[in-house]
Amino acid sequence: MPIADNTYAVVAGDLNRDGALDLIVGNHGQNLLYLNDGHGAFLTGTAFGGAELTTDLALGDLNGDRSLDIIAYNVGAPSVIYLNDGAGNLAQHATFAAAAEMGDEVTLGDLDGDNDYDLIAARAQGSSTVYQNDGQGHFTELRSLAAGYGPLFIDEYGDSDLDLFLLQRDTAQPTRSALYRYRNDGRGGFSSMRINLSGGKPFAQQLAAGDIDGDGDVDLVLSSMGIAGCDGSDCEELRLYLNRGLFGFAAIKLDSAGAETLALVDLDNDGDLDITAAGLVADGQLPGDAQSRVYLNNGINGLLQTASFARVNVGAPQIQARDLTVSDLDNDGLLDVVLASTGANPIYQSQSGYFFGSCETNLLLLDPRLMADLNGDGYQDLVLQSGLILLNDRTGNFRADLSLPLLLDLGSDLATAD
């Protein structure tokens, strides 16, 4: 298959039940499923769907057969539910209303306590919709909610009911946004409450949540990309909001750039959550206005409201990432990052939170076969199974600008000698 072009969404999951995570990419055009050979190699892609523009994807067992099914949230055409037969073969099952614009998102969760996945389709314009699943993958509209961004399900109250967090336009300040919590009554009914956030309220479109400071409650990360009419210094930024219980949220500014999408995972295996941000935009301060970046958590003092994060760039700005997924694709115990971008969709292999060079998704063979100083600069370089040579730039980052004229077998080894 040709490399996916104009990709807007990417997710990872085991679609053929072989124990390896596969990749699904949502495109402007046919979407693609890449099956993993178990070693992080994705050699072919299988097209599914039509020529829609898929702005978001979701994975879950929608009909109770223990296989991951796919929801493609489309702009300008009906959104589609695809059922999986357990071997990675997809069949269109049903459709529901289209997204309003690029950047709209869909999220799955059991909202009514019947042990199946229900659905929230958030739209920036009009209204967002909650759909109830009958357990067989048939969805009916349960209720409408306000238009919004970045839907996120969290059991905030510890009552086993998933509550919804949704960013919405602030009606009093149209260039600002407000965060609302919709508390779930256990049957899919919601009561809304605005969450007061201090430290600036730019127009945030992305939201991530997790216990970043390790104190047992849910903290928030908000990303602001800026909109027309916003001319302040905080139009594009990344902020951490530490949950202080009855004292509300304490804001800590992390970056003067906003991200297209966020993920909270422990990238460096040190027991705390780090932040991965794709497609950062900062009014020209970043080359190409589309750098992706990892923020490694080096410690947070909730009492003093201070945080230490080490910033590590992922890939080149011209990749212009729109989405990301973080998973261990090659079963080495380390999390890898996949970026959905305007051209090829690169994958970055992690080692303690730092990232090597990328390979295109239709020929990705990440297993390292040799680490040695190949160019005599005193720094260790890397040769991957694909034959790709990654040269160390002396800062711990690697450039993928050389390759061997061969593809190494899975059991092969390399050695160096003078």
N, C-alpha and C positions, 0 to 999 in steps of 0.2 A: 504494500500500500504506500502511496505517497505520504510524506510527512504532513500531519494535520496542520492546516492553515487557519488563521483567524479563530483561535480557540478562546473561549470565554469561561469555561468551567472544566474542572478535573476532579475526579474522586478515585479512591482506591478501595478494592474489596475483592474477596475470593469468589468469583462468579462460577467457576467450574469445580469448586470444592476439592482442589488438590493441595490445599494448605499454603499456597502462594498467593500473594496479593496481586490482582490484575488492575489495569488502569482503564478508566472510561473517560474520554474527553468529549466535551460538548463544543460544537463548532458553529460557525456561520456556514452551513452546508451540512452534509451528512455527519453524524456523530460516529465515533470510532471506539471499539473495544479492543484492547491489547491484552492478550493472555500472557501471563508470566510463566516462563519455563521452570521456575523454581530457583534460578540462579540470578535473577534480576535481568534476564534477557527478554525483550519484547520484539520479536522478529517480524510479526505481521499484525495488521490491524483488520478487524471485521467491521464493515460499515453497517449502520442501522439508522432508521429514520429517513426523513426526506431532506429537503433543502432549507429547513428552518434555521433560525438563529436561536440556539440554546444558550440562555444566560445563566442557568444554574442546573445542577444535577443533585439528586439524592438517591441513596441506596438503602434498601431495607427489605426484609421478608414481608411482602404485602399480602400474600395469600396463604400463609401458614405451611408452606411446603419445605421450609428450612433452606431455601435458596434465595440469594440476594436478587431483588428486582430493581428496576431503574425508573426513576421519574425524571423526565426531561422537561424543564420549565422554559417554554419558548416565547419569543417576542414576535408578534405579527402573525402567529398561527397557533392553533390549539396546542396546549401542552399535552404530553403523551406519557402514559404508564406502560412500561414494557415488562412482561413477566418472563422469568428465566426458568428453563427446564432443569436446571441443576448442572448442566454441562456447558453453560455459557451461550446457549442458543436463545435468542430473544424473540418474543412475539408481541406485537402491539395488542394491548388489552383494552385500554380505555383512554379517553381524552378529558381534559378539563380546561378551564378558561386560561387564556394566554396571559403572560406577564405584560405589564404596561410599558416597560422600558428596560434597556440593558442595565444590569446591576440589581434588578429585582431577584429575590431569593425565595427558596422553598425549603421547609424544614419538617422532619418527621418526628413524631413522639406519640406515646400512648396517653391521650388526653382524657379518656373516659374510663380507664381502669379495666378494659376488657382484653388486655394482653395482645393487642394488635396495633400497628402503626397508623395513627391519624396524621393529618397533613395541615400545615399552615402555608398558604401561598401569599407572601407579602408583596405588595405593589406600592411603588412610590406615588402613583396617581390613582385616584378613584378610591378603592377600598381593598383591604386585605381579606382573605377568606379562609375560614376553618372548614376542613372537610373531614367527615367521619367515615372510618373504614368498617365494613361489615365483617371483616375477617377473611374475606375471599378476594380482596383487592378491588372491591366496588366502593366508590367514594360518593357520598352525598354531602351537599352543602349544609353545614351545621349552623353557622352564623357568620356575619360580616363584622370586621373590625376596621378601625381607622387605617388609612394608608400609612405605610411605614417602611423602614429599612432595617436590615440586620436582624431578622427574627431569631430568637434564641430561647430554648427551653431549659429551665433550671428548677429543680425542686428546692426552692429557697427556704421553705418553712419546715422541711423535714417530715411532711405528711404523706409522702409517696405520690403526691399529685404534681405534675409538671406545670410550672408557672411560665408564662410567656413574657419575655422582655422584648420591647419593640421601640426603635427610634422613630420619632415623628417630627414633622415640621412644627416649630413653635408658632402658634397663630399670632401671638403678640409681637414676635420678632421673626419675620419670614426668612431671614438669612441665618437663623439659629435653629437648633433642633432641641427636642426634649426627649427624655427617656421615660417610658411608661412600663410599669409592671402590671401584668394582667394575672391576678391570682385565680387559680383554677379551683373550682368547687368539687372536683373529682368526677364530674360528669361532662366536662367540656364546656361548662359555663364560666365566664370570666368577669371579674370586677376589676376595674382599672384604677391605678394610682400613679401619679407623677412622682418620679424620684428626683429629689433635689441634688444637683451636682455642683460643687463649687469650683473655683479656679478657672473660669472661662467656659463658655458654652458655644463653641463654633458649630457649624452645621455638620454633625457627625453622621456618617452613613454606614460605618462598620462597627461591630461590637463583638468582643470576646469576653468570656467570663471564666474564672477559675480561682483557686486559692493560691495566689501568687506569693503571699508573704507567710504562708504556712500556719496561720492562726485559726484555721477551721471554718472560716466563712468565705463567701464568694466576693472576690474583687473583680473589677471591670477594667477593660482596656477599650478606649474609644478612638476611632480614627476619623479625622475630618479632612475631606478632599476639597472643600470650598465650592461655592456655587455663585451664579451671577448675582451681583449686588453686594457680595461680601468683599470689603476692601480693607479689613483690619489685619493686624499682624498675626492673628491666630486662625486665619482661614484654612490653612493646611497645618495639621499637627497631629501628634500621637500622644495620648495622655493615659496614665495609669490612675485609677481611682481605687484607693484602699478602703475597704469596708471597716468602719469603726463602730459598727453596731448602732447603739442609740445616738451616737455622735455623728452619724451620717457618713459621707465619703470624703476622704482627703485626696486632693488632686496633686499629681506629680507629672510634670511635663517631661516626656521622654525624647521627643524629636520635633523639629520644626518641619515636619513632612507628614502627610497623610497617606494611608495605604489603601489599595483597592480591596484587599482582603487580609484577614488576620487568623492566626492559629496559636494556641497555647499548648506547648508540649515540653517535656524535659529532653532537650536536644543533647545535652552534655552529660547525662546520666549522673547528675549530682543530687538528685532528689527534690529539686524545685522546678517550677514551671518557667520556661523561657518563652519569648515572644518571637514569632515568625511573621513578617510583614512583606507582602508582595505588591509591586507596582507603586512604590512611594512617589509622591508628587509634592514639590515644594517650590512652586513659582520660579522654576529655572535654577534653583540652588543645587539640584542634583543633575548631573549630565544626562540628557535625554528625558528627564522628568519621569523616570520609570525604574529606578533602582529597587531591587529587593534586598531585604536586610534581616538579619537575626539579631535579637537582643538577648544576650546571655545573662541570666539572673545571678548576680554575684552577692546578693544580700539586700534585704529591705528592713528598715527600722520603722515600724509602724508608729512608735511613740514619737520619734523625731520627724516622721513623715519624710524620710529620705530613702532613696533607692539607688543602687549601683548596678548598672547594666553595661556589659561589653558589647559594642556594636561590631558586627561582622557582615560585610556585604556579600550577597549571594548572586553570582553571575554578573553580567554586564548590563548597564542601564538600557541599551538598545533592545534588550529582550522584551521590554514592555509587558510585564506579566499582569494578568487580569485576575488570576485565581491561583490557589495553591492547594496541595494536599501533602501531608506529612505522614509517612509510613515506612516500615522496614521492608523494602522491596526485594532485597537480596538475602534475607534471613541471616544477617551477620550480627544481629542484636543492636544495630545502630539505626536511627531514624534517618530516612532520606527525604529530600524535598523535591516535589514535582511542580513546575510552574506552567500554567496555561498562558500562552502568549500569542502575539500577532504572527509569529512565524513558527519555527520548530518549537516543540515543547520539551525544554531541557529538564534533566533529572540530575540532582546533585547528591553525591554520596557523602554521608557525614562521618567524621571521625572526631569524637569529643566536641561536637558543636561547630567544627570548621569544615569547609566544603571544598571538595575537589572539583575539577572541571566537569563539563556536562557532555552528554551524548544525546543524539536525537532518539526519539522514542521508537522508531522503527528499526534501530540497530543499537540496542543498549546492552552492553556486556560489562558490568561494573566490577567483577571480581578482580582484585589486585593480584598481579603475578610477580611483580618485582618492585622493590623500593631501593634506589641507589642514586648516587650523585652522577647523573648522566652527562652534565655539561661542565663539570669541574669547578663549580662556583662554591662548593662547600656545603650545599644544601641538598637534602634528599628529594629526588624526583620519583615519579610513580609511573609504572606501565600497567595498564588494565588488560583484562582478557580480550577485549575488543581490538587490542593492538594500539589503542590510543596512548600517547605519551603525554603525561601531565608534568610540566616543568614548574618547579617551585620558584615563586617570584621573590623569595627571601623574607617574606612576611607571613608564611604559612598558608598563602593562597596559591592556587595552581592554575596554570594556563594550558588549555588544550589546543596546541597549535602544531603538533607533530603526531605521526602515527607510523606504526610498522606496516609493511606491505603484506600482512597475513592476519588471519583470525586464529587465535590460540584455542586449542581444544580445552575442554573443561578440566582435564586432568594434567595439563601441561605445566611445566615450570620454566623459569628463565634464570639465568645467572650472568654476572658480569665478570670480566677479567681484562687485564691490560696485556 
